[in-house]
Amino acid sequence: MIVLLALALLGAGGVGAGALYLRSVDNDVERVDAFTGVPTQDRPPVVARDAMNIMILGSDSRDPERTEGSRTDTIILAHLPKDRKSAQLVSIPRDTWVRVPRSADGRHGGRTAKINAAYAWGGIPLMVQTVEEFTRVHVDHVAVVDFAGFQEIIDALGGVDITVDHRFTSIHPPLRTFPAGRQTMDGATALDYSRQRKQFPDGDFARIRHQQQVIRAILDKAAGGGILTSPGKLNDFVRAASASVSVDREMSLLELATELRGLRGGNLTFVTSPSRGTGRVGTESVVFADEQKSEAFYDAVRRDATAEIVRAAR
């Protein structure tokens, strides 16, 4: 979403060279094979043909606590309604206990596990299969983001404004203290803020909220920070954003940027996939999905029932 907004902002500038620059950025974004080997017959049907669902996988490669190799830290299903006037971003907790289909090599899956295990066992294609089976929502496109790259993105914007609910201290060096209230954070501070979870009773759910705050703040700052009037700042922002993301081979960033040029932080709704809370399965701490609420919620996503999706966030 950040890369798309950057491209849309540039296109909105109306500069003659803008189109050429947009194409160069689009060409520079890394492409990945997201759907190779995904069985067509097992995929859910497309219900609302003019809507779009993008699976965003986030990995914080420089997280001081990162010990799980190639597992994804963040899973977001971004729903873009038919009118493209808003976006609903559904965060699926990485520890959600789901059935993971068998991997293409037959060595993994075919059993219940944490949802982020799918990425380690079968890469993006198995992650697509797992999310589609869990939600019954057809995934149209995939984006993979290195959240550590947010530091460069935020610094290119000159920092972002975040409101901290309660004072707390980071568990990572240099052990920053985050006072309660609204404050401007540079890239390193905002990234540290978005990593914190162990100090909070709801753990990873708090981390999800912090990430959502940072994403919204980046979009708001990019849209309202006057970067269009500074070619150097705009270029730094666009290049930092595009360097942090990979997308599937079929996604056209230029077309989406044009469609989403009016998108701002106020048009975003953040939702967390319905759950019954946390618990244990053997030695693992997991998140249990609320099956009944999830079925109704993801049915609204399938049908592009935007009002119902937004109500679920309240």
KEVEXLUM-413238 format. One record per residue (C-alpha): residue number from 1; residue in three letters; x, y, z. Coordinates in Angstrom, 2 decimals, decimal comma. Layout:
REM KEVEXLUM-413238
+-----+-----+---------+---------+---------+
|   i |  aa |       x |       y |       z |
+-----+-----+---------+---------+---------+
| NUM | ala |       X |       Y |       Z |
...
+-----+-----+---------+---------+---------+
END
This chain:
REM KEVEXLUM-413238
+-----+-----+---------+---------+---------+
|   i |  aa |       x |       y |       z |
+-----+-----+---------+---------+---------+
|   1 | met |    0,00 |    0,00 |    0,00 |
|   2 | ile |    2,88 |    2,34 |    0,77 |
|   3 | val |    4,58 |    1,67 |   -2,57 |
|   4 | leu |    1,29 |    2,13 |   -4,40 |
|   5 | leu |    0,66 |    5,44 |   -2,65 |
|   6 | ala |    4,17 |    6,61 |   -3,53 |
|   7 | leu |    3,57 |    5,82 |   -7,18 |
|   8 | ala |    0,13 |    7,39 |   -7,10 |
|   9 | leu |    1,51 |   10,57 |   -5,55 |
|  10 | leu |    4,12 |   10,82 |   -8,26 |
|  11 | gly |    1,55 |   10,23 |  -10,99 |
|  12 | ala |   -0,68 |   12,90 |   -9,46 |
|  13 | gly |    2,11 |   15,42 |   -9,91 |
|  14 | gly |    1,31 |   15,65 |  -13,59 |
|  15 | val |    4,96 |   16,07 |  -14,55 |
|  16 | gly |    5,79 |   15,00 |  -18,12 |
|  17 | ala |    8,65 |   12,81 |  -16,99 |
|  18 | gly |    6,45 |   11,21 |  -14,31 |
|  19 | ala |    5,25 |    8,36 |  -16,51 |
|  20 | leu |    8,78 |    7,34 |  -17,44 |
|  21 | tyr |    9,85 |    7,46 |  -13,81 |
|  22 | leu |    6,84 |    5,39 |  -12,77 |
|  23 | arg |    7,77 |    2,74 |  -15,31 |
|  24 | ser |   11,36 |    2,63 |  -14,10 |
|  25 | val |   10,19 |    2,13 |  -10,51 |
|  26 | asp |    7,73 |   -0,56 |  -11,59 |
|  27 | asn |   10,52 |   -2,35 |  -13,46 |
|  28 | asp |   12,83 |   -2,15 |  -10,45 |
|  29 | val |   10,41 |   -3,85 |   -8,05 |
|  30 | glu |   11,36 |   -7,49 |   -7,57 |
|  31 | arg |    8,91 |  -10,08 |   -8,93 |
|  32 | val |    8,19 |  -13,46 |   -7,32 |
|  33 | asp |    6,43 |  -16,66 |   -8,37 |
|  34 | ala |    3,46 |  -16,56 |   -6,01 |
|  35 | phe |    1,04 |  -19,01 |   -7,58 |
|  36 | thr |    3,31 |  -21,66 |   -9,11 |
|  37 | gly |    2,08 |  -25,09 |   -8,09 |
|  38 | val |   -1,10 |  -23,84 |   -6,41 |
|  39 | pro |   -3,79 |  -26,36 |   -7,51 |
|  40 | thr |   -6,40 |  -24,45 |   -9,51 |
|  41 | gln |   -9,17 |  -26,86 |   -8,54 |
|  42 | asp |   -8,61 |  -26,23 |   -4,84 |
|  43 | arg |   -8,77 |  -22,43 |   -5,03 |
|  44 | pro |  -11,93 |  -20,59 |   -3,89 |
|  45 | pro |  -13,94 |  -18,97 |   -6,68 |
|  46 | val |  -13,92 |  -15,23 |   -7,35 |
|  47 | val |  -17,25 |  -13,88 |   -6,03 |
|  48 | ala |  -16,95 |  -10,09 |   -6,47 |
|  49 | arg |  -15,08 |   -9,80 |   -9,76 |
|  50 | asp |  -14,26 |   -6,09 |   -9,61 |
|  51 | ala |  -12,91 |   -6,19 |   -6,05 |
|  52 | met |   -9,32 |   -7,22 |   -5,32 |
|  53 | asn |   -7,63 |   -9,10 |   -2,49 |
|  54 | ile |   -3,88 |   -8,75 |   -1,95 |
|  55 | met |   -2,04 |  -10,98 |    0,51 |
|  56 | ile |    0,77 |   -9,01 |    2,16 |
|  57 | leu |    3,48 |  -11,02 |    3,89 |
|  58 | gly |    5,83 |   -9,14 |    6,18 |
|  59 | ser |    9,18 |  -10,32 |    7,47 |
|  60 | asp |   11,28 |   -8,30 |    9,91 |
|  61 | ser |   14,69 |   -9,61 |    8,87 |
|  62 | arg |   16,60 |   -7,47 |   11,37 |
|  63 | asp |   14,38 |   -8,11 |   14,40 |
|  64 | pro |   16,68 |   -8,76 |   17,41 |
|  65 | glu |   14,31 |  -11,54 |   18,55 |
|  66 | arg |   14,08 |  -13,24 |   15,16 |
|  67 | thr |   14,90 |  -16,94 |   15,57 |
|  68 | glu |   12,40 |  -18,68 |   13,28 |
|  69 | gly |   14,26 |  -18,60 |    9,97 |
|  70 | ser |   11,93 |  -18,08 |    7,04 |
|  71 | arg |    8,61 |  -17,84 |    8,88 |
|  72 | thr |    6,58 |  -14,69 |    8,22 |
|  73 | asp |    6,06 |  -12,23 |   11,06 |
|  74 | thr |    3,06 |  -10,45 |    9,54 |
|  75 | ile |    0,15 |  -11,67 |    7,41 |
|  76 | ile |   -2,31 |   -9,11 |    6,06 |
|  77 | leu |   -5,18 |   -9,69 |    3,64 |
|  78 | ala |   -5,80 |   -6,31 |    2,00 |
|  79 | his |   -9,27 |   -5,96 |    0,48 |
|  80 | leu |   -9,72 |   -3,29 |   -2,20 |
|  81 | pro |  -13,43 |   -2,72 |   -2,88 |
|  82 | lys |  -14,89 |   -2,36 |   -6,35 |
|  83 | asp |  -14,96 |    1,47 |   -6,12 |
|  84 | arg |  -11,29 |    1,62 |   -4,92 |
|  85 | lys |  -12,20 |    4,47 |   -2,56 |
|  86 | ser |  -10,99 |    2,64 |    0,55 |
|  87 | ala |   -9,07 |   -0,39 |    1,70 |
|  88 | gln |   -9,64 |   -2,87 |    4,51 |
|  89 | leu |   -6,49 |   -4,50 |    5,91 |
|  90 | val |   -7,13 |   -7,74 |    7,79 |
|  91 | ser |   -4,28 |   -8,85 |   10,05 |
|  92 | ile |   -4,10 |  -12,61 |   10,60 |
|  93 | pro |   -2,04 |  -13,36 |   13,74 |
|  94 | arg |    1,03 |  -15,40 |   12,81 |
|  95 | asp |    0,28 |  -18,00 |   15,52 |
|  96 | thr |   -3,26 |  -18,72 |   14,26 |
|  97 | trp |   -3,82 |  -22,49 |   14,45 |
|  98 | val |   -5,03 |  -23,67 |   11,02 |
|  99 | arg |   -4,76 |  -26,57 |    8,62 |
| 100 | val |   -1,75 |  -26,20 |    6,36 |
| 101 | pro |   -2,10 |  -28,09 |    3,03 |
| 102 | arg |    0,66 |  -30,48 |    2,04 |
| 103 | ser |    3,67 |  -28,81 |    0,44 |
| 104 | ala |    4,52 |  -29,40 |   -3,21 |
| 105 | asp |    7,42 |  -31,69 |   -2,30 |
| 106 | gly |    5,16 |  -33,74 |   -0,03 |
| 107 | arg |    7,50 |  -33,39 |    2,93 |
| 108 | his |    5,52 |  -30,93 |    5,04 |
| 109 | gly |    1,99 |  -29,83 |    5,86 |
| 110 | gly |   -1,17 |  -31,84 |    5,54 |
| 111 | arg |   -1,82 |  -31,09 |    9,20 |
| 112 | thr |   -2,71 |  -28,30 |   11,62 |
| 113 | ala |    0,02 |  -25,85 |   12,59 |
| 114 | lys |    0,67 |  -22,16 |   13,10 |
| 115 | ile |   -0,29 |  -20,36 |    9,92 |
| 116 | asn |    3,17 |  -18,88 |    9,39 |
| 117 | ala |    4,66 |  -22,38 |    9,17 |
| 118 | ala |    3,26 |  -22,54 |    5,64 |
| 119 | tyr |    5,86 |  -20,05 |    4,43 |
| 120 | ala |    8,73 |  -22,03 |    5,92 |
| 121 | trp |    7,42 |  -25,30 |    4,50 |
| 122 | gly |    6,39 |  -24,25 |    1,01 |
| 123 | gly |    7,16 |  -20,58 |    0,42 |
| 124 | ile |    4,64 |  -18,12 |   -0,99 |
| 125 | pro |    2,55 |  -20,68 |   -2,97 |
| 126 | leu |    1,82 |  -22,76 |    0,15 |
| 127 | met |    1,06 |  -19,56 |    2,03 |
| 128 | val |   -1,48 |  -18,66 |   -0,67 |
| 129 | gln |   -3,07 |  -22,11 |   -0,35 |
| 130 | thr |   -3,18 |  -21,89 |    3,44 |
| 131 | val |   -4,72 |  -18,41 |    3,59 |
| 132 | glu |   -7,26 |  -19,26 |    0,88 |
| 133 | glu |   -8,28 |  -22,48 |    2,65 |
| 134 | phe |   -8,58 |  -20,66 |    5,98 |
| 135 | thr |  -10,55 |  -17,67 |    4,68 |
| 136 | arg |  -12,16 |  -19,08 |    1,49 |
| 137 | val |  -11,23 |  -15,72 |   -0,06 |
| 138 | his |   -9,56 |  -15,79 |   -3,50 |
| 139 | val |   -6,12 |  -14,14 |   -3,36 |
| 140 | asp |   -5,60 |  -12,05 |   -6,51 |
| 141 | his |   -2,11 |  -10,75 |   -5,82 |
| 142 | val |    0,76 |  -11,09 |   -3,35 |
| 143 | ala |    3,25 |   -8,60 |   -1,93 |
| 144 | val |    6,18 |   -9,51 |    0,32 |
| 145 | val |    7,54 |   -6,72 |    2,50 |
| 146 | asp |   10,70 |   -6,46 |    4,59 |
| 147 | phe |    9,45 |   -4,41 |    7,54 |
| 148 | ala |   13,02 |   -3,57 |    8,47 |
| 149 | gly |   12,98 |   -1,37 |    5,36 |
| 150 | phe |   10,39 |    0,84 |    7,06 |
| 151 | gln |   13,27 |    2,60 |    8,80 |
| 152 | glu |   14,54 |    4,02 |    5,50 |
| 153 | ile |   11,00 |    4,84 |    4,34 |
| 154 | ile |   10,19 |    6,79 |    7,51 |
| 155 | asp |   13,50 |    8,64 |    7,50 |
| 156 | ala |   12,86 |    9,67 |    3,88 |
| 157 | leu |    9,62 |   11,26 |    5,12 |
| 158 | gly |   11,33 |   13,09 |    7,99 |
| 159 | gly |    9,64 |   10,93 |   10,64 |
| 160 | val |    6,04 |   10,01 |   11,45 |
| 161 | asp |    3,59 |   10,97 |   14,20 |
| 162 | ile |    2,44 |    8,14 |   16,48 |
| 163 | thr |    0,17 |    8,28 |   19,53 |
| 164 | val |    1,35 |    5,90 |   22,27 |
| 165 | asp |   -1,45 |    4,66 |   24,55 |
| 166 | his |    0,63 |    3,84 |   27,63 |
| 167 | arg |    4,19 |    4,58 |   28,68 |
| 168 | phe |    6,52 |    1,59 |   28,26 |
| 169 | thr |   10,20 |    0,74 |   27,73 |
| 170 | ser |   11,57 |   -1,23 |   24,80 |
| 171 | ile |   13,19 |   -4,58 |   25,53 |
| 172 | his |   15,73 |   -4,02 |   22,74 |
| 173 | pro |   18,89 |   -1,87 |   22,94 |
| 174 | pro |   19,11 |    1,09 |   23,34 |
| 175 | leu |   16,07 |    0,42 |   25,59 |
| 176 | arg |   14,03 |    3,43 |   24,48 |
| 177 | thr |   11,26 |    4,70 |   26,71 |
| 178 | phe |    8,04 |    5,54 |   24,88 |
| 179 | pro |    6,04 |    8,13 |   26,86 |
| 180 | ala |    2,28 |    8,19 |   26,52 |
| 181 | gly |    0,88 |   10,65 |   24,00 |
| 182 | arg |    1,51 |   11,89 |   20,48 |
| 183 | gln |    5,13 |   12,05 |   19,37 |
| 184 | thr |    7,26 |   12,20 |   16,23 |
| 185 | met |    9,39 |    9,09 |   15,65 |
| 186 | asp |   12,29 |    8,65 |   13,28 |
| 187 | gly |   12,74 |    5,39 |   11,38 |
| 188 | ala |   14,72 |    3,50 |   14,04 |
| 189 | thr |   12,32 |    4,55 |   16,82 |
| 190 | ala |    9,16 |    3,67 |   14,86 |
| 191 | leu |   10,60 |    0,28 |   13,89 |
| 192 | asp |   11,49 |   -0,42 |   17,52 |
| 193 | tyr |    7,97 |    0,60 |   18,54 |
| 194 | ser |    6,41 |   -1,76 |   15,98 |
| 195 | arg |    8,42 |   -4,73 |   17,31 |
| 196 | gln |    7,30 |   -4,58 |   20,94 |
| 197 | arg |    4,98 |   -7,28 |   22,29 |
| 198 | lys |    6,37 |   -8,96 |   25,41 |
| 199 | gln |    5,53 |   -6,03 |   27,70 |
| 200 | phe |    1,81 |   -6,25 |   26,87 |
| 201 | pro |   -0,83 |   -8,66 |   28,22 |
| 202 | asp |   -2,10 |   -9,43 |   24,71 |
| 203 | gly |    1,38 |   -9,96 |   23,27 |
| 204 | asp |    1,37 |  -10,26 |   19,49 |
| 205 | phe |   -2,02 |   -8,53 |   19,22 |
| 206 | ala |   -0,33 |   -5,40 |   20,64 |
| 207 | arg |    2,44 |   -5,75 |   18,07 |
| 208 | ile |   -0,18 |   -5,96 |   15,32 |
| 209 | arg |   -1,80 |   -2,73 |   16,60 |
| 210 | his |    1,56 |   -0,96 |   16,63 |
| 211 | gln |    2,33 |   -2,08 |   13,08 |
| 212 | gln |   -1,08 |   -0,83 |   11,96 |
| 213 | gln |   -0,37 |    2,54 |   13,58 |
| 214 | val |    2,96 |    2,84 |   11,78 |
| 215 | ile |    1,47 |    1,90 |    8,39 |
| 216 | arg |   -1,30 |    4,48 |    8,76 |
| 217 | ala |    1,17 |    7,14 |    9,91 |
| 218 | ile |    3,40 |    6,53 |    6,88 |
| 219 | leu |    0,46 |    6,86 |    4,51 |
| 220 | asp |   -0,76 |   10,04 |    6,22 |
| 221 | lys |    2,70 |   11,62 |    6,19 |
| 222 | ala |    3,35 |   10,66 |    2,56 |
| 223 | ala |    0,00 |   12,07 |    1,45 |
| 224 | gly |    0,17 |   15,28 |    3,46 |
| 225 | gly |    3,85 |   15,95 |    4,00 |
| 226 | gly |    4,52 |   18,01 |    0,91 |
| 227 | ile |    6,89 |   15,50 |   -0,65 |
| 228 | leu |    5,51 |   16,27 |   -4,13 |
| 229 | thr |    7,13 |   19,69 |   -3,91 |
| 230 | ser |   10,53 |   18,18 |   -3,13 |
| 231 | pro |   11,78 |   15,94 |   -5,99 |
| 232 | gly |   14,69 |   14,72 |   -3,90 |
| 233 | lys |   12,54 |   13,73 |   -0,93 |
| 234 | leu |    9,95 |   12,11 |   -3,21 |
| 235 | asn |   12,64 |   10,09 |   -4,98 |
| 236 | asp |   14,13 |    8,95 |   -1,65 |
| 237 | phe |   10,68 |    7,89 |   -0,44 |
| 238 | val |    9,72 |    6,04 |   -3,64 |
| 239 | arg |   13,06 |    4,24 |   -3,88 |
| 240 | ala |   13,07 |    3,26 |   -0,20 |
| 241 | ala |    9,53 |    1,93 |   -0,48 |
| 242 | ser |   10,10 |   -0,01 |   -3,70 |
| 243 | ala |   13,33 |   -1,52 |   -2,37 |
| 244 | ser |   11,41 |   -3,06 |    0,54 |
| 245 | val |    8,80 |   -4,97 |   -1,44 |
| 246 | ser |    8,45 |   -7,85 |   -3,90 |
| 247 | val |    5,21 |   -8,57 |   -5,80 |
| 248 | asp |    3,81 |  -11,36 |   -7,95 |
| 249 | arg |    4,53 |  -11,34 |  -11,65 |
| 250 | glu |    0,99 |  -10,37 |  -12,69 |
| 251 | met |    0,55 |   -7,32 |  -10,47 |
| 252 | ser |    0,64 |   -3,98 |  -12,31 |
| 253 | leu |    1,80 |   -1,36 |   -9,84 |
| 254 | leu |    1,08 |    1,38 |  -12,38 |
| 255 | glu |   -2,56 |    0,40 |  -12,83 |
| 256 | leu |   -3,13 |    0,02 |   -9,09 |
| 257 | ala |   -1,41 |    3,33 |   -8,36 |
| 258 | thr |   -3,78 |    5,06 |  -10,77 |
| 259 | glu |   -6,82 |    3,40 |   -9,20 |
| 260 | leu |   -5,71 |    4,19 |   -5,63 |
| 261 | arg |   -4,51 |    7,76 |   -6,11 |
| 262 | gly |   -7,17 |    9,05 |   -3,69 |
| 263 | leu |   -6,29 |    6,61 |   -0,90 |
| 264 | arg |   -5,23 |    8,13 |    2,42 |
| 265 | gly |   -4,84 |    6,90 |    5,98 |
| 266 | gly |   -8,40 |    7,97 |    6,74 |
| 267 | asn |   -9,69 |    5,62 |    4,03 |
| 268 | leu |   -8,05 |    2,60 |    5,65 |
| 269 | thr |   -9,76 |    0,23 |    8,05 |
| 270 | phe |   -7,59 |   -2,15 |   10,06 |
| 271 | val |   -9,20 |   -5,38 |   11,27 |
| 272 | thr |   -7,77 |   -8,36 |   13,11 |
| 273 | ser |   -9,08 |  -11,76 |   12,05 |
| 274 | pro |  -11,72 |  -12,94 |   14,57 |
| 275 | ser |  -10,24 |  -15,16 |   17,28 |
| 276 | arg |  -11,16 |  -16,82 |   20,56 |
| 277 | gly |   -7,86 |  -15,78 |   22,11 |
| 278 | thr |   -4,68 |  -17,65 |   22,86 |
| 279 | gly |   -3,98 |  -21,09 |   24,28 |
| 280 | arg |   -1,61 |  -24,01 |   24,02 |
| 281 | val |   -1,39 |  -27,03 |   21,76 |
| 282 | gly |    1,26 |  -29,29 |   23,23 |
| 283 | thr |    4,28 |  -27,07 |   23,82 |
| 284 | glu |    3,16 |  -24,35 |   21,39 |
| 285 | ser |    1,43 |  -21,09 |   22,23 |
| 286 | val |   -1,21 |  -20,51 |   19,55 |
| 287 | val |   -4,13 |  -18,27 |   18,57 |
| 288 | phe |   -7,47 |  -20,02 |   18,09 |
| 289 | ala |   -9,68 |  -18,67 |   15,32 |
| 290 | asp |  -13,33 |  -17,97 |   16,11 |
| 291 | glu |  -14,79 |  -20,22 |   13,40 |
| 292 | gln |  -18,33 |  -18,82 |   13,49 |
| 293 | lys |  -17,31 |  -15,15 |   13,41 |
| 294 | ser |  -14,58 |  -15,86 |   10,86 |
| 295 | glu |  -17,02 |  -17,48 |    8,46 |
| 296 | ala |  -19,37 |  -14,48 |    8,58 |
| 297 | phe |  -16,50 |  -11,99 |    8,37 |
| 298 | tyr |  -14,72 |  -13,56 |    5,42 |
| 299 | asp |  -18,04 |  -14,08 |    3,65 |
| 300 | ala |  -18,40 |  -10,28 |    3,75 |
| 301 | val |  -14,90 |   -9,96 |    2,25 |
| 302 | arg |  -15,79 |  -12,43 |   -0,51 |
| 303 | arg |  -18,95 |  -10,48 |   -1,36 |
| 304 | asp |  -17,21 |   -7,08 |   -1,21 |
| 305 | ala |  -19,65 |   -6,06 |    1,52 |
| 306 | thr |  -17,53 |   -3,12 |    2,68 |
| 307 | ala |  -19,98 |   -1,84 |    5,30 |
| 308 | glu |  -20,04 |   -5,25 |    7,00 |
| 309 | ile |  -16,25 |   -5,50 |    7,00 |
| 310 | val |  -15,90 |   -2,03 |    8,53 |
| 311 | arg |  -18,53 |   -2,79 |   11,20 |
| 312 | ala |  -16,47 |   -5,79 |   12,28 |
| 313 | ala |  -13,59 |   -3,45 |   13,11 |
| 314 | arg |  -15,61 |   -1,44 |   15,64 |
+-----+-----+---------+---------+---------+
END
